[in-house]
Amino acid sequence: SITEGDDKPLKYPHIFRAASVLVLTKVDLAPHVDVDPARFIEHARRVNPELRVFPVAAPRGHGMGEWVGWLRGELEGTP
């Protein structure tokens, strides 16, 4: 969640290093909590350059199409 702060990837690098996908939620709240989503993603990719990132804001539907599309693709590839 963006509301947790953009320092989390550097504070907990083991989590981000082990992940292949990051769903960054609540990006619509970034201006209200003084967090920069681009900086969050930059920090996450510093830890894991291969990380696939999906910034989303569910109430407005921002990024949901890309996220759901990726999920569907993953499910279709599952035996």
N, C-alpha and C positions, 0 to 999 in steps of 0.2 A: 504494500500500500504506500502511495506517495506520502501519506500523512505520517509515516514512520520516520521520514527524513532521508535525504540523499546520501547520508554517510553510511547507511546500512551495508552496502556491498563491501566497503573497506573495513567496516567493523566486524562483519561476519563473512570473510572471504571464502571459507570452506563451503558454505551453503551455495554461494554463487558459482564457485569452481565446479561443484558436483552437478549443477543444473545444466540442462540443455535448452530450457525455455524459461523466460521470465514474463509473467503477466503482471504488469505494473498497473495496479488498480487505483481508482479514485484520482486520476490525473486532472479531472475537472476542479479538484479542490486545491491544486498546487498554489494558485495565487493567494489563497486564504491562509495557507500554512507556511508561506515563504520557503517553498521547496521548488527547485528547478528540475523538472523531469529530464531534461537533456543532461544535466550534471549527474543525476542518478544513473542514467543509462551509461554515461561515460565511465563512471566508477565501476559499474557492473562489468562493462567490457574490458576494463583494465585488468580485472580479476580473471575474466573468461571471455576472450575475444570472439569465440565461436557462439556465444549466447544468442539465441533468437529472442527478440523482445517484442512484446505486444502491449503497448500502452492502451488502457481502456478506461472508459467512464460509462458504466452501465446505464445510469439514468438518462443519459443523452444518446446512448448507443455508439459513442465514439470508440472506434477500434474493434467493436464486437464482431463485425463481419469478417475481418481478417482473422481474429482469434477463433471464431467458430469454423471458418473455412479450413484453418490449419487442423483443428480437432477432427473435422470430418475426414480430411485427407489422411490423418493418422489412423482413424478407425477403418477406413477403406483398405489401408495397407496391412491391417491386422488379419491373420488367418482365422 
